[in-house]
């Protein structure tokens, strides 16, 4: 890459290109050199560049790097182009193109990988960003597993468990369909959050869909006879659709579907390593924090402690600190048990409400 020229005295310095903007520029460049290039994609790229001088500069730098990489790897790229069957197992592109893009990312100082499909997962306390080869982004929260299948007709994702934030690249000809439990979320270009809750977790919801921007339609999946979604639900930005757990352990007929408008900052707090609770029953609060740690917290008498409610911001992944804070503020007893912690009532009893507690350290 050419070194930036020093600005003349009194001239404005170059716009600040953040790592996120540089990554987006690399994705745009890779998409334009990929198999799904279209006039609509070109217009969207131009619109992205028009957002700011930093966007334009990032794209120019990535273009320079791409050209330099193409020159160095010209022989391999030409060989790959002359052998159409030889493709990269992860991107589906000719081997030289995949190599060029990988080198582009390394030269730009960040890591972005484009994936055509497959199964992606995170472990306990882990988060992961996956950029699909259509430009869509999936941010996976802790203990999440999704299955992706991209075709010329549809972009299909199944959330098998966990929570994922989807930022969908616009493509009216290929809807983006996310399957969760017995429902499907249909979008073309938008951002939304999907959470699938295991039946054994202490919560009323089987799954939830929260729309951040754009529009989605949530409908009953094909082949499902019984569902709380008797009619499709058209969501507006800020809406959250929650579908209740079935009685017992099997999800045969979710109890009900309801729409509310939660605090989005609270739902996305996990992206900054926090859990924000708002008058949450203690068993549900513990179930939420347990998602981020292998050190589990249990309650000696969950039903008796359901009346206890807690609000505040808590660091995820530090269950020891959370258990100690809850025990101290509720007047509970905390004991080590089976590699984790158990909370039980003390002889003096516990308060009914805990609010405004901050344990972020």
VEXDREN-2710 file (C-alpha; in Angstrom, 1 decimal):
% VEXDREN-2710
k/r/px/py/pz
1/UNK/0.0/0.0/0.0
2/UNK/1.1/3.5/-0.7
3/UNK/2.1/5.4/2.5
4/UNK/-0.2/8.3/3.3
5/UNK/1.1/11.7/2.3
6/UNK/1.7/14.1/5.1
7/UNK/-1.0/16.8/5.0
8/UNK/0.0/20.3/4.1
9/UNK/0.2/22.9/6.8
10/UNK/-3.3/24.1/7.6
11/UNK/-4.9/21.3/5.6
12/UNK/-7.3/18.9/7.2
13/UNK/-6.0/15.5/8.3
14/UNK/-7.3/12.3/6.7
15/UNK/-10.7/11.1/8.0
16/UNK/-10.4/8.4/10.7
17/UNK/-11.0/4.9/9.4
18/UNK/-12.0/2.6/12.2
19/UNK/-11.4/-1.1/12.2
20/UNK/-15.2/-1.7/11.7
21/UNK/-15.3/0.6/8.6
22/UNK/-12.2/-1.0/7.2
23/UNK/-13.8/-4.5/7.7
24/UNK/-17.0/-3.3/5.9
25/UNK/-14.9/-1.9/3.0
26/UNK/-13.2/-5.3/2.6
27/UNK/-16.5/-7.1/2.6
28/UNK/-17.9/-4.8/-0.1
29/UNK/-14.8/-5.3/-2.2
30/UNK/-15.0/-9.1/-1.8
31/UNK/-18.7/-9.1/-2.7
32/UNK/-18.1/-7.1/-5.8
33/UNK/-15.5/-9.7/-6.9
34/UNK/-17.7/-12.6/-5.8
35/UNK/-20.2/-14.7/-7.8
36/UNK/-23.3/-12.6/-6.8
37/UNK/-22.3/-9.2/-8.2
38/UNK/-25.2/-7.2/-9.6
39/UNK/-26.1/-3.6/-10.4
40/UNK/-28.1/-3.3/-7.2
41/UNK/-25.1/-4.4/-5.3
42/UNK/-23.0/-1.7/-7.0
43/UNK/-25.5/1.0/-6.2
44/UNK/-25.6/-0.1/-2.5
45/UNK/-21.8/0.0/-2.4
46/UNK/-21.8/3.5/-3.8
47/UNK/-24.4/4.5/-1.3
48/UNK/-22.2/3.1/1.5
49/UNK/-19.2/5.0/0.3
50/UNK/-21.3/8.2/0.2
51/UNK/-22.0/8.0/3.9
52/UNK/-18.7/9.6/4.9
53/UNK/-15.2/10.5/3.8
54/UNK/-13.9/7.7/6.0
55/UNK/-16.0/5.1/4.1
56/UNK/-14.6/6.4/0.8
57/UNK/-11.0/6.3/2.0
58/UNK/-11.4/2.8/3.4
59/UNK/-12.7/1.5/0.1
60/UNK/-9.9/3.2/-1.8
61/UNK/-7.3/1.6/0.5
62/UNK/-8.8/-1.8/0.1
63/UNK/-9.0/-1.4/-3.6
64/UNK/-5.3/-0.5/-3.7
65/UNK/-4.4/-3.5/-1.6
66/UNK/-6.6/-5.8/-3.7
67/UNK/-4.8/-4.6/-6.9
68/UNK/-1.4/-5.1/-5.2
69/UNK/-2.3/-8.6/-4.0
70/UNK/-3.7/-9.4/-7.5
71/UNK/-0.4/-8.4/-9.0
72/UNK/1.7/-10.6/-6.6
73/UNK/-0.6/-13.5/-7.0
74/UNK/-1.5/-13.1/-10.7
75/UNK/-0.2/-16.5/-11.7
76/UNK/-2.2/-18.4/-9.1
77/UNK/-5.3/-16.3/-9.8
78/UNK/-5.1/-17.0/-13.5
79/UNK/-4.5/-20.7/-12.8
80/UNK/-7.6/-20.8/-10.6
81/UNK/-9.7/-19.0/-13.2
82/UNK/-8.6/-21.5/-15.8
83/UNK/-9.7/-24.3/-13.6
84/UNK/-13.4/-23.6/-12.6
85/UNK/-13.7/-26.7/-10.5
86/UNK/-11.0/-25.7/-8.2
87/UNK/-12.6/-23.7/-5.5
88/UNK/-11.9/-22.7/-1.9
89/UNK/-13.7/-25.1/0.5
90/UNK/-14.8/-22.3/2.7
91/UNK/-15.7/-19.4/0.3
92/UNK/-16.8/-21.4/-2.8
93/UNK/-14.6/-18.9/-4.9
94/UNK/-11.7/-19.7/-7.2
95/UNK/-8.7/-20.5/-5.0
96/UNK/-6.8/-17.4/-6.2
97/UNK/-9.6/-15.1/-5.3
98/UNK/-9.9/-16.6/-1.9
99/UNK/-6.2/-16.2/-1.4
100/UNK/-6.3/-12.6/-2.6
101/UNK/-9.1/-11.7/-0.3
102/UNK/-7.4/-13.4/2.7
103/UNK/-4.2/-11.5/1.9
104/UNK/-6.2/-8.3/1.6
105/UNK/-7.6/-8.7/5.1
106/UNK/-4.2/-9.4/6.6
107/UNK/-2.7/-6.4/4.9
108/UNK/-5.5/-4.2/6.1
109/UNK/-4.8/-5.3/9.7
110/UNK/-8.0/-7.2/10.5
111/UNK/-9.6/-10.6/10.0
112/UNK/-12.8/-11.0/8.0
113/UNK/-13.9/-14.3/6.6
114/UNK/-16.7/-14.8/4.1
115/UNK/-18.7/-18.0/4.5
116/UNK/-21.2/-19.5/2.1
117/UNK/-22.9/-21.8/4.6
118/UNK/-22.4/-24.5/7.2
119/UNK/-22.9/-24.8/11.0
120/UNK/-21.4/-22.2/13.3
121/UNK/-21.4/-22.3/17.1
122/UNK/-20.0/-20.7/20.2
123/UNK/-19.0/-22.2/23.5
124/UNK/-20.0/-21.0/27.0
125/UNK/-19.1/-17.3/27.4
126/UNK/-17.9/-17.1/23.8
127/UNK/-19.1/-14.7/21.1
128/UNK/-18.4/-14.8/17.4
129/UNK/-18.9/-12.7/14.3
130/UNK/-19.6/-14.5/11.0
131/UNK/-19.8/-12.6/7.7
132/UNK/-21.6/-14.5/5.1
133/UNK/-20.6/-14.3/1.4
134/UNK/-23.6/-12.2/0.6
135/UNK/-22.4/-9.5/3.1
136/UNK/-24.9/-10.4/5.9
137/UNK/-23.4/-10.5/9.4
138/UNK/-24.3/-12.8/12.2
139/UNK/-23.1/-12.1/15.7
140/UNK/-23.5/-15.2/17.9
141/UNK/-23.9/-14.9/21.6
142/UNK/-22.8/-17.5/24.2
143/UNK/-23.8/-21.2/23.7
144/UNK/-25.3/-20.6/20.3
145/UNK/-25.5/-22.9/17.3
146/UNK/-26.9/-21.9/13.8
147/UNK/-27.1/-23.7/10.5
148/UNK/-26.7/-21.6/7.3
149/UNK/-27.6/-22.6/3.7
150/UNK/-27.3/-20.1/0.9
151/UNK/-28.7/-20.7/-2.5
152/UNK/-29.6/-18.5/-5.5
153/UNK/-33.2/-18.5/-4.4
154/UNK/-33.0/-18.1/-0.6
155/UNK/-30.7/-17.4/2.3
156/UNK/-31.8/-19.9/5.0
157/UNK/-30.6/-19.9/8.6
158/UNK/-31.7/-22.2/11.5
159/UNK/-31.2/-21.1/15.1
160/UNK/-30.8/-24.5/16.9
161/UNK/-30.1/-22.9/20.2
162/UNK/-28.8/-19.7/21.8
163/UNK/-29.0/-16.1/20.5
164/UNK/-27.9/-14.3/17.4
165/UNK/-28.0/-10.8/16.0
166/UNK/-28.6/-10.7/12.2
167/UNK/-27.6/-7.7/10.0
168/UNK/-29.0/-8.7/6.7
169/UNK/-27.6/-7.5/3.4
170/UNK/-30.3/-6.2/1.0
171/UNK/-31.3/-8.6/-1.7
172/UNK/-34.9/-8.5/-2.7
173/UNK/-34.5/-11.5/-5.0
174/UNK/-33.3/-13.7/-2.2
175/UNK/-35.2/-13.5/1.1
176/UNK/-33.3/-14.1/4.3
177/UNK/-35.3/-16.7/6.3
178/UNK/-34.4/-17.6/9.9
179/UNK/-36.1/-20.7/11.4
180/UNK/-36.5/-20.9/15.2
181/UNK/-38.6/-23.5/17.0
182/UNK/-41.9/-23.7/15.0
183/UNK/-41.6/-20.3/13.3
184/UNK/-39.9/-18.5/10.5
185/UNK/-38.6/-14.9/10.4
186/UNK/-38.6/-13.6/6.8
187/UNK/-36.5/-10.5/5.8
188/UNK/-34.7/-9.0/2.9
189/UNK/-32.5/-6.3/4.3
190/UNK/-32.8/-5.5/8.0
191/UNK/-31.4/-6.1/11.5
192/UNK/-33.0/-8.3/14.2
193/UNK/-32.2/-10.4/17.2
194/UNK/-33.3/-14.0/17.6
195/UNK/-33.1/-16.0/20.9
196/UNK/-34.1/-19.6/21.3
197/UNK/-34.5/-20.8/24.9
198/UNK/-34.1/-24.4/26.0
199/UNK/-37.2/-25.9/27.7
200/UNK/-35.3/-26.6/30.9
201/UNK/-34.3/-22.9/31.4
202/UNK/-36.3/-21.0/34.0
203/UNK/-38.2/-18.7/31.6
204/UNK/-41.6/-18.4/30.1
205/UNK/-40.4/-17.9/26.5
206/UNK/-39.6/-20.6/24.0
207/UNK/-38.1/-18.0/21.7
208/UNK/-38.1/-14.3/21.0
209/UNK/-37.6/-12.0/17.9
210/UNK/-36.6/-8.4/18.3
211/UNK/-36.6/-6.0/15.3
212/UNK/-33.9/-3.3/15.4
213/UNK/-34.4/-1.8/12.0
214/UNK/-36.3/-2.5/8.7
215/UNK/-39.2/-4.9/8.7
216/UNK/-39.7/-8.6/9.2
217/UNK/-42.6/-11.0/9.1
218/UNK/-42.7/-13.9/11.6
219/UNK/-44.9/-16.7/10.6
220/UNK/-45.6/-20.4/11.3
221/UNK/-43.1/-22.7/9.8
222/UNK/-44.3/-25.0/6.9
223/UNK/-45.6/-28.3/8.1
224/UNK/-46.4/-27.2/11.6
225/UNK/-50.0/-28.0/12.6
226/UNK/-50.3/-26.2/15.9
227/UNK/-48.6/-22.9/16.7
228/UNK/-49.2/-19.7/18.7
229/UNK/-48.7/-17.9/15.4
230/UNK/-52.1/-18.5/13.8
231/UNK/-51.5/-15.5/11.6
232/UNK/-48.3/-13.9/10.4
233/UNK/-46.9/-11.1/12.6
234/UNK/-45.5/-8.0/10.8
235/UNK/-43.0/-6.3/13.1
236/UNK/-42.0/-2.7/13.3
237/UNK/-38.6/-1.4/14.5
238/UNK/-38.4/-1.7/18.3
239/UNK/-41.0/-4.6/18.5
240/UNK/-40.2/-7.8/20.3
241/UNK/-42.3/-10.9/19.7
242/UNK/-42.2/-13.5/22.4
243/UNK/-43.7/-17.0/22.1
244/UNK/-44.3/-18.9/25.3
245/UNK/-43.1/-22.3/26.4
246/UNK/-45.4/-25.2/26.1
247/UNK/-46.5/-26.9/29.4
248/UNK/-44.1/-29.6/30.4
249/UNK/-40.8/-30.2/28.6
250/UNK/-42.1/-30.7/25.0
251/UNK/-42.7/-27.7/22.7
252/UNK/-45.9/-29.0/21.1
253/UNK/-48.1/-26.0/21.3
254/UNK/-46.6/-22.7/22.6
255/UNK/-48.9/-21.1/25.1
256/UNK/-49.2/-17.6/23.4
257/UNK/-47.5/-15.0/21.3
258/UNK/-47.2/-11.5/22.5
259/UNK/-45.6/-8.3/21.3
260/UNK/-44.0/-5.6/23.4
261/UNK/-41.4/-2.9/23.1
262/UNK/-38.4/-3.5/25.4
263/UNK/-35.3/-1.4/26.0
264/UNK/-33.0/-2.4/23.2
265/UNK/-29.9/-1.4/25.2
266/UNK/-30.9/-4.0/27.7
267/UNK/-31.3/-6.8/25.1
268/UNK/-28.0/-6.0/23.4
269/UNK/-25.9/-5.6/26.6
270/UNK/-24.3/-8.9/26.0
271/UNK/-22.3/-7.4/23.2
272/UNK/-20.4/-5.4/25.8
273/UNK/-20.1/-8.2/28.3
274/UNK/-23.0/-7.2/30.5
275/UNK/-26.5/-8.4/31.5
276/UNK/-29.0/-5.8/32.4
277/UNK/-31.9/-7.0/34.6
278/UNK/-35.1/-5.1/35.2
279/UNK/-37.3/-6.3/38.0
280/UNK/-36.4/-9.9/36.9
281/UNK/-37.5/-12.9/39.1
282/UNK/-34.4/-14.3/40.7
283/UNK/-34.6/-17.8/39.0
284/UNK/-34.8/-16.1/35.6
285/UNK/-31.9/-13.8/36.4
286/UNK/-29.7/-16.7/37.5
287/UNK/-30.7/-18.7/34.4
288/UNK/-29.6/-15.7/32.2
289/UNK/-26.2/-15.3/34.0
290/UNK/-25.6/-19.1/33.9
291/UNK/-25.5/-18.9/30.1
292/UNK/-22.2/-17.2/30.2
293/UNK/-20.3/-19.4/32.8
294/UNK/-19.5/-23.0/33.4
295/UNK/-19.6/-22.2/37.1
296/UNK/-23.3/-22.6/37.6
297/UNK/-25.5/-21.0/40.3
298/UNK/-28.5/-23.0/41.7
299/UNK/-31.3/-22.1/44.2
300/UNK/-32.1/-24.4/47.1
301/UNK/-35.8/-23.6/46.7
302/UNK/-36.5/-21.9/43.3
303/UNK/-40.2/-21.6/43.8
304/UNK/-39.9/-19.9/47.2
305/UNK/-37.4/-17.4/45.7
306/UNK/-39.4/-16.6/42.6
307/UNK/-40.9/-13.6/44.5
308/UNK/-37.5/-12.1/44.8
309/UNK/-36.8/-9.7/41.9
310/UNK/-33.6/-8.0/40.9
311/UNK/-32.6/-5.0/38.7
312/UNK/-29.2/-3.8/37.8
313/UNK/-26.2/-4.2/35.5
314/UNK/-24.0/-7.2/36.0
315/UNK/-20.8/-8.5/34.3
316/UNK/-21.3/-11.7/32.4
317/UNK/-19.0/-14.6/33.0
318/UNK/-18.3/-13.8/36.7
319/UNK/-20.9/-15.9/38.5
320/UNK/-19.0/-16.0/41.8
321/UNK/-19.3/-12.2/42.1
322/UNK/-22.9/-12.3/41.1
323/UNK/-23.8/-15.0/43.6
324/UNK/-22.0/-13.2/46.4
325/UNK/-23.7/-9.9/45.5
326/UNK/-27.1/-11.5/45.5
327/UNK/-26.5/-13.3/48.8
328/UNK/-25.3/-10.2/50.5
329/UNK/-28.1/-7.9/49.2
330/UNK/-30.9/-10.4/49.6
331/UNK/-29.7/-11.8/52.9
332/UNK/-29.2/-15.3/51.5
333/UNK/-26.5/-17.9/52.2
334/UNK/-24.1/-18.9/49.4
335/UNK/-22.4/-22.3/49.5
336/UNK/-20.0/-24.1/47.1
337/UNK/-21.7/-27.1/45.6
338/UNK/-20.7/-29.3/42.6
339/UNK/-18.2/-26.9/41.3
340/UNK/-20.6/-24.0/41.5
341/UNK/-22.7/-22.1/44.0
342/UNK/-26.0/-22.7/45.8
343/UNK/-28.1/-19.9/47.2
344/UNK/-30.5/-20.6/50.1
345/UNK/-32.5/-18.6/52.5
346/UNK/-31.0/-17.6/55.8
347/UNK/-32.9/-17.8/59.1
348/UNK/-33.5/-14.0/59.0
349/UNK/-35.3/-14.2/55.7
350/UNK/-34.7/-12.1/52.5
351/UNK/-36.0/-8.8/51.1
352/UNK/-38.6/-9.0/48.4
353/UNK/-37.1/-6.6/45.9
354/UNK/-33.5/-5.6/45.0
355/UNK/-33.1/-2.7/42.7
356/UNK/-30.5/-0.4/41.3
357/UNK/-27.6/-2.7/41.9
358/UNK/-24.5/-2.1/39.9
359/UNK/-21.8/-4.8/39.9
360/UNK/-19.8/-3.9/36.7
361/UNK/-16.2/-3.6/37.8
END
